[in-house]
Amino acid sequence: FDQLVKISGTENLIDRQTAEYKAACWIIHEDEIQFEFSETSSEKQSYLLHQRYIMELLRFKFNLTGHMRNKHECEWYGIYCDEDEIVVRIDLAGEGLSGELFGELGELN
């Protein structure tokens, strides 16, 4: 939870109506990809958690379909990753999305 507070802030993560709350709860309680963190976790592990959260946030904010659920984000339609499973491109032009982009997307490298 502390890792996600750094990205979205406490207020967004405790308000049950927000996409931030829903994405965080999904990762903590339902995600089949579980992250174990401690003070000795690597920078890459931390980044992969941030990436997973941001991609889930994208899914919740834009109400993307469930075909993405329980798959690694690199397997999602329109998401392109490098060999280290880092998202390098998002192309969801064919999904008919509308709305504003959110600041957390800027956390992706």
C-alpha positions in Angstrom: 0.0 0.0 0.0 2.8 2.4 0.9 4.3 1.9 -2.6 1.0 3.0 -4.2 0.6 6.0 -1.9 3.7 7.4 -3.5 2.0 7.4 -6.9 -1.6 8.4 -6.2 -1.7 9.8 -2.7 -3.5 8.7 0.4 -6.8 10.5 -0.3 -7.3 8.8 -3.7 -6.5 5.4 -2.3 -8.9 5.5 0.7 -11.9 6.9 -1.2 -13.9 3.7 -2.2 -15.4 5.5 -5.2 -12.1 6.2 -7.0 -10.5 4.2 -9.7 -7.3 4.4 -7.6 -8.9 2.6 -4.7 -10.4 0.0 -7.0 -7.1 -0.7 -8.8 -5.2 -0.9 -5.5 -7.8 -3.3 -4.0 -7.7 -5.5 -7.1 -3.9 -5.7 -6.9 -3.8 -6.4 -3.2 -6.7 -8.9 -3.0 -7.3 -10.4 -6.5 -4.3 -10.1 -8.7 -2.7 -13.5 -9.5 0.6 -11.7 -9.9 1.5 -11.1 -6.3 4.4 -8.7 -5.3 6.4 -9.3 -2.2 8.1 -6.1 -0.9 10.6 -5.3 1.8 13.2 -2.7 2.3 15.6 -4.8 0.2 13.3 -5.1 -2.8 15.0 -4.2 -6.0 14.3 -1.0 -7.9 12.9 -3.2 -10.8 10.5 -5.0 -8.5 9.2 -1.6 -7.2 8.9 -0.3 -10.8 7.0 -3.4 -11.9 4.5 -2.9 -9.1 4.1 0.8 -10.0 3.6 -0.2 -13.6 1.0 -2.9 -12.7 -0.9 -0.5 -10.6 -0.9 2.3 -13.3 -2.1 -0.2 -16.0 -4.9 -1.4 -13.7 -5.7 2.2 -13.0 -6.0 2.7 -16.8 -8.3 -0.2 -16.9 -10.6 1.1 -14.1 -10.6 4.7 -15.2 -11.5 3.9 -18.8 -13.7 0.9 -18.0 -11.7 -1.4 -20.3 -13.0 -4.9 -20.7 -12.3 -7.8 -18.6 -10.2 -9.6 -21.2 -7.2 -7.9 -19.7 -7.9 -9.2 -16.2 -5.5 -11.7 -14.7 -3.1 -11.3 -17.5 0.3 -9.6 -17.4 -0.1 -6.1 -18.8 2.3 -7.0 -21.5 -0.3 -9.4 -22.9 -3.0 -6.8 -23.1 -4.3 -5.6 -26.4 -2.6 -2.3 -27.4 0.2 -2.6 -24.8 3.7 -3.1 -26.0 6.6 -4.1 -23.7 10.3 -4.7 -24.0 12.1 -7.9 -23.2 12.2 -6.9 -19.5 8.4 -6.6 -19.3 8.5 -2.8 -19.2 5.7 -1.0 -21.0 7.2 1.0 -23.8 4.1 1.9 -25.7 0.3 2.2 -25.2 -1.9 2.3 -28.3 -5.6 2.0 -27.5 -6.7 4.1 -30.5 -9.2 1.4 -31.6 -10.9 1.2 -28.2 -13.0 4.3 -28.6 -11.8 5.8 -25.3 -12.6 9.4 -24.3 -11.7 11.5 -21.3 -8.7 13.0 -19.8 -5.4 11.2 -19.2 -4.4 10.9 -15.6 -1.1 12.1 -14.0 0.0 8.6 -12.9 0.6 7.7 -16.6 3.6 10.0 -16.3 5.2 7.6 -13.8 5.8 5.1 -16.6 9.3 5.4 -18.2 
